[in-house]
Amino acid sequence: MTGVENMRTSNIQRTDTHKTCSKCREMKPYSSYLKRSKKLSTDGYKGVCKDCRRKEPPRVRDWSKRKNEKGERDPIKVKAQAMVRDAVRQNKLDKPSRCQECNKKYDRHLIHGHHDDYSKPLEVEWLCHWCHSDRHTVKPE
């Protein structure tokens, strides 16, 4: 890549050593950005610089609190998740390639096991990433 290029329709610019932050719009060296998969970005770096990311509040979702009051993960959930993972690895539990909610076909890594009851660890519903997120999102009434 040589010179300054315009990225698609946005005004984010890049050179061989610098790029423009999509949040503060300042041209900064690549060392000011976190790395990202080449599959997800054209240059291998995130679009927002480290300084702007530090200013953002941490992402917190009510449904994804995985720790108890002491800051520890729930041992019952951890055990159930491990049992499902081990059963799939040992071919004792079949992980389908279709979501049981939307019935769309996905790669296996995008299908998640959802527990309605952790006391029954091998009874899981296989949901795609998006349906699983929807299942855990608290919807206002």
C-alpha positions as CSV (number, residue, x, y, z in Angstrom):
1,M,0.0,0.0,0.0
2,T,1.5,3.3,-1.0
3,G,0.5,6.9,-0.3
4,V,-2.8,7.9,1.4
5,E,-5.9,5.9,0.5
6,N,-9.5,6.6,1.1
7,M,-11.3,3.7,2.8
8,R,-14.6,2.9,1.0
9,T,-16.9,5.9,1.4
10,S,-15.6,7.1,4.8
11,N,-12.8,9.7,5.2
12,I,-10.5,7.3,7.1
13,Q,-7.0,7.6,5.6
14,R,-4.0,5.3,5.8
15,T,-0.3,5.4,4.9
16,D,2.3,2.7,5.2
17,T,2.9,3.8,8.8
18,H,-0.2,5.7,10.0
19,K,-4.0,5.7,9.8
20,T,-6.9,7.9,10.9
21,C,-8.8,7.0,14.0
22,S,-12.5,6.6,13.2
23,K,-13.5,8.3,16.5
24,C,-11.1,11.3,17.1
25,R,-10.2,11.6,13.4
26,E,-6.5,12.0,14.2
27,M,-3.8,10.5,12.1
28,K,-1.7,8.2,14.4
29,P,0.9,5.4,13.9
30,Y,-0.3,1.8,13.7
31,S,1.3,1.2,17.1
32,S,-1.6,3.3,18.5
33,Y,-4.2,0.7,17.4
34,L,-5.0,-2.8,18.7
35,K,-4.5,-5.7,16.2
36,R,-7.5,-7.3,14.6
37,S,-7.9,-10.3,12.3
38,K,-7.1,-9.7,8.7
39,K,-10.5,-11.3,7.9
40,L,-12.3,-8.5,9.8
41,S,-10.2,-5.6,8.6
42,T,-8.2,-4.7,5.6
43,D,-5.1,-3.5,7.4
44,G,-5.1,-5.9,10.4
45,Y,-5.9,-3.1,13.0
46,K,-9.0,-1.9,14.8
47,G,-10.5,1.4,13.6
48,V,-10.5,3.2,16.9
49,C,-7.1,4.2,18.5
50,K,-6.1,2.9,22.0
51,D,-6.6,6.4,23.5
52,C,-10.2,6.6,22.4
53,R,-10.9,3.0,23.5
54,R,-9.6,3.9,27.0
55,K,-12.1,6.8,27.2
56,E,-15.0,4.6,26.3
57,P,-16.9,3.0,29.3
58,P,-16.4,-0.7,29.5
59,R,-19.1,-2.8,27.8
60,V,-21.3,-4.2,30.4
61,R,-24.4,-6.3,29.6
62,D,-26.8,-7.2,32.4
63,W,-27.3,-10.7,30.8
64,S,-23.6,-11.5,30.6
65,K,-22.7,-11.1,34.3
66,R,-20.7,-14.2,34.7
67,K,-19.3,-13.6,38.1
68,N,-20.9,-13.6,41.5
69,E,-20.6,-10.9,44.2
70,K,-17.1,-12.1,45.2
71,G,-15.9,-11.8,41.6
72,E,-15.9,-15.5,41.0
73,R,-17.6,-17.5,38.2
74,D,-20.6,-19.6,39.2
75,P,-19.1,-23.1,39.7
76,I,-22.4,-24.8,38.7
77,K,-22.4,-22.9,35.3
78,V,-18.7,-23.6,34.8
79,K,-19.2,-27.3,35.5
80,A,-22.2,-27.6,33.1
81,Q,-20.4,-25.7,30.3
82,A,-17.3,-28.0,30.8
83,M,-19.5,-31.1,30.7
84,V,-21.1,-30.0,27.4
85,R,-17.7,-29.1,25.9
86,D,-16.2,-32.5,26.9
87,A,-19.2,-34.4,25.7
88,V,-19.0,-32.7,22.3
89,R,-15.3,-33.4,22.0
90,Q,-15.8,-37.1,22.9
91,N,-18.7,-37.4,20.4
92,K,-21.2,-38.2,23.2
93,L,-23.2,-35.1,22.4
94,D,-23.9,-34.1,18.8
95,K,-23.4,-30.4,18.0
96,P,-25.5,-29.6,14.9
97,S,-24.7,-27.1,12.2
98,R,-28.2,-25.6,12.3
99,C,-29.7,-23.3,14.9
100,Q,-32.7,-24.7,16.7
101,E,-34.3,-21.3,16.9
102,C,-34.0,-19.8,13.4
103,N,-33.1,-23.1,11.6
104,K,-30.3,-21.4,9.6
105,K,-27.1,-23.3,8.9
106,Y,-23.8,-22.0,10.4
107,D,-20.2,-23.0,10.9
108,R,-20.0,-25.1,14.1
109,H,-18.1,-22.4,16.0
110,L,-21.1,-20.1,15.7
111,I,-23.5,-22.6,17.3
112,H,-23.6,-22.3,21.1
113,G,-25.2,-24.6,23.7
114,H,-27.8,-22.8,25.8
115,H,-28.7,-24.1,29.2
116,D,-32.2,-23.4,30.5
117,D,-31.4,-25.4,33.6
118,Y,-27.9,-25.9,34.8
119,S,-28.9,-28.8,37.0
120,K,-29.4,-30.7,33.7
121,P,-26.0,-30.0,32.2
122,L,-26.3,-32.1,29.0
123,E,-29.7,-30.8,28.1
124,V,-28.8,-27.9,25.9
125,E,-30.5,-26.0,23.1
126,W,-28.2,-25.4,20.2
127,L,-28.5,-21.7,19.1
128,C,-26.6,-19.6,16.7
129,H,-24.6,-16.7,18.2
130,W,-27.3,-14.2,17.3
131,C,-30.3,-16.2,18.7
132,H,-28.2,-17.0,21.8
133,S,-27.6,-13.3,22.3
134,D,-31.3,-12.5,21.9
135,R,-32.2,-15.2,24.4
136,H,-30.0,-13.5,27.1
137,T,-31.0,-9.9,26.3
138,V,-33.4,-8.5,28.8
139,K,-36.2,-7.0,26.8
140,P,-38.1,-4.0,28.4
141,E,-41.8,-4.7,29.1
